């Protein structure tokens, strides 16, 4: 009888603490513009190149934007543990502050369980961006940089995702972006929410849709802060493709010209309705260290 009780207790413990977890909700740590809930495994180095071309509305004179580069990013991320990663990158930038060095820390708090008590995965993200632009001699310019801290911008975000079935997954996020220097009449801080939908056609090929909505009286797709710029919600559609051997390839269309959060969330001025969207791609290669 005693042995039976011990077996029952062991079985209950395994049921509670040994739930099988979802292996992978997204193929990459990023989805078009936004980060995903995914983190790198311990000891994995991720080398990535991301590119955004010019607007397709440029027509034949710019080969529909392919002869222009609105933003380019080259960077490295590393898995410190299975749930904690850090990274550094360099981006051209498309906002008022350019030539950016970007750092990030990303921590996965909870992983979704298959038929378990945790129906979601939860991750927190923190990024910082430092502009290395040459200092302008004109005090009215944003890159006059009266103080060194004016070169810096920050972004904090939580991401929650669920793989509903083998084919379908979604992600929701809430974020706060802060820029130490902004244009006249703009506000330094900018809250936002985001959403991602993914449909997996096969084990290696998936379709993704993404949107980010900043909360600001100047960024509601109708008003602006200086009478010349109109801001729009960053929206993207694309495909993610795991090509094998540690390679992940993404190709997308988005109206966001910038790549990093402190760039595309505050400064998207292109409209899908005016054909002001562009082709983009990301190539990611994993190495085991």
N, C-alpha and C positions, 0 to 999 in steps of 0.2 A: 504493500500500500504506500509505503514511504517513497519507494522508487517511482511509483506512478505519479505521485504528487510532484516529485522533482522534475519528471519529464514534462508534466503539464505546465509547471512554472517556466521551464526552459523554453517550451513552445510559445508561451505567451510573450516572453521576453523577445524572442526572435520576431514575432509578429509585430511588436511595437517598435523595435529598434533596428530591425533588419529589412525594412521595406526597400524594395528595388527602386532606384532613382532614375529619373529621365536622363538619358545619356547626353542628349544634345537637342536643344530647342532650335537654335540657329547654327548655321555652318561656320559663322565667323563672329568675332567679337564686336563687329560693327554691321549695321544694316543701312545701306545707302549713306545717309548723313549721320544718323544717330548711332550710339553704342547699343549693343544688345546685352542681355543679361549674362552672356557667356564670358568666362574668364579662361586664361591659358592654364594648362596643367603645369605642375611644378617642373622646372627645368627646361621648359619650352621657350625658345626665342622666336618671336614672330617679326619677320622683316616684311614691311609693306610699302607699296607705292600706290598713291591715290591721285587721280587726275580729273579735273573738270574742264571741258572745252568751252568755247564761246557759244552764244545763243544761236540756235538754228535759224532765227529770224535774220541773221546776217546774209543768208542766201548764198548764191554761187560765188560772190566776191570773197567770202571767207570759207568757201566750201562747207557751208552750213555750220559754221563754228569750229570745224575741225582744224583750222589753221591758227586758232587762237587758244590760249590757255588762261582760263579765269582763275584757277588755283591748282597748285601741285603740292603734294605732301609726301615726304619720305621719312620713315620712322622705324623704331624698334620697340617692341613690347616684350616683357619677360615675366614668366610665371614664377613668383617667389614661393608660393604654395599652390595647391590645387584650387584654392579659392581667392587668392590674392595675387594681383599682377600690377606691374608698374611699367611706364613707358615714357619715351621721349621722341619728339619728332620736330621736323622743320617744315614750315608751310609758307608758300608765297603770300597767301592771304588775299582777300578781295574786299575787305572793309577798309575803313579809314586808317587802321593800324596794320601794317604789313611786315613781311620778313620776320615771321614769328617763330620763336622757339617754344614748344609746347610740352608740358609734362602732365602725366596722369597717374592716378592710383585708383584701382578698381577692386572692390571686395564683394564676394558673393556670400550673402548671409544665409540663404536658404535655397535648397534644391528641391524641385518638385518630385514627389514620390508617385510611382505607378500604383494606383489603387490604394494609396496611403493617406495619411492625415494632412500632408502638405500638398494642396492642389496647385501651388504656385512656386516659382523661383523668384528670389529677391536679391537684387544687387545694388550697391551704392557706388557712385562714381564721383571723383573730384578731379578737376583739371585746372591748370594755370597756364596762361599764355603771356609771353614777354616779347614785345616788339623791338626789333633791332634796327628799325628805320633810322636813317640819318636825321639828326635834330635839325628842325627848320629854324631859320633866323627870324621868322615872322611870328610874333606873339599870338596872332589870331589863328594860326594853323594848329590843327589838333596834335601834330607831331612836333610842336614847339618844345614839349616835354619840360615844362617849368620845374617839375620834380621827377626824379627817376622812377618813382612808383607809378607815375602816369603811363608808363609803358606796359603795365600789367593789367590783365583781366582774369576773372575767375568764373568757374562753373561748378555747381553742385547738383547732383541728380540722383533720384532713386528710380529703379527700373523693376517692374514686376511683370512676369510673363507666365504663360501656361500653354503647354502642348495639349490641345483638346483631343486630338486624335493623331494617327500616323500621318495624316495629310495636312491638318490645320493647326496653326498656332497663332497666338496674338501676344502683344506686349503693350503695356501702358507705362507712362513715366510722368514724373513731375520734376521740375527743375527751377533753379534760381541762378541767373547769370548776372555778374557784377563787373562793370567796367570803371576803372579809376578815373578816366577822362572821357567825356562825351561831348558832342556838339551842343551848341547853345540851345536851350529849351528842351533838350532830351533829358531823360532820367538815367541815373547810373545803374540802378538795379532793374532787372527784367525777369519776372516769373513766366513760366511756360508749362504747357502739358504736351504730351506726344502720344501717338498711337501707331502701331505696326501690325499688319496682317500678313500672314505667310501661308502659301499653299504649296505643299511638297508634291511635285509631279512624280519624282522617283527618289531613290536613295541619295542621288548626287545632285539633283536639279530642282530648284524651287523658285516660286514667283513671290515677290514681296512688294507691299504698298506701305508708304510711310507718310506721316504728316506731323508737323509741329505747329502749335498755336501759342505765340507769345501773348501775354496779357498786358496790353499797354494802350492808352488812348491814342497813341501815335502809330500803332501797328495793327489796326483792325481792318486792313485792306481798303480803307476809305479815307483816312486822314493821315496827316504827317506833321512833323514839328517845324519845318522851315519853308514850306510852300513849294519846294522843288522836288522832294523825294516822296514817293509813295511806296510803302512797305507791304509785302505780301507774305502769306504763310508759306514756309518751306514745305513742298510736297514732292515726293518722288515715287517712281515705280521702277522695278528692276528685277534681275534674275541673279541668283547665287548658284555657283557651280563648283562642286568639289571635284577637282580633276585628278586626285590621287597623288600619292607621294608627298603629302604635306602641303599641297597647293590648294588655295581657294581663290576663285575668280568671280568678281561681281561686275555686272554691266548695268547701267541705269540711265534714266532720264529724270532730271530734276530742275526746278527753277532756282535752286540755291546755287549761287556762284562760289561761295566759300565752303570749306570742308570742316573746319573745327567749330565747336559749339559757340565759342565767343565771337565767331565771325558770321556764320550763316543764320543763327537765331535772331540777332539784332539787325542784320544788314541785308536781308534778302529784298531786293528791289525789282525783281523780274516777275512777270506774270505769265502763267500758262495760257491765259486767254489771248495774249498778244504774241504767242509763239516765242516767248522769251524763256525757253527751257533749253537744256544742253545735255549732251551725252557725257557720261562719266564712267570711269571704271576704277576698280581696286584690285590689285594683285597682292596676295598674302602667301608667304612661304615660311613654314615652320622648320626649325632646327632643334635637335635635342642636344642640350649642353650638360 
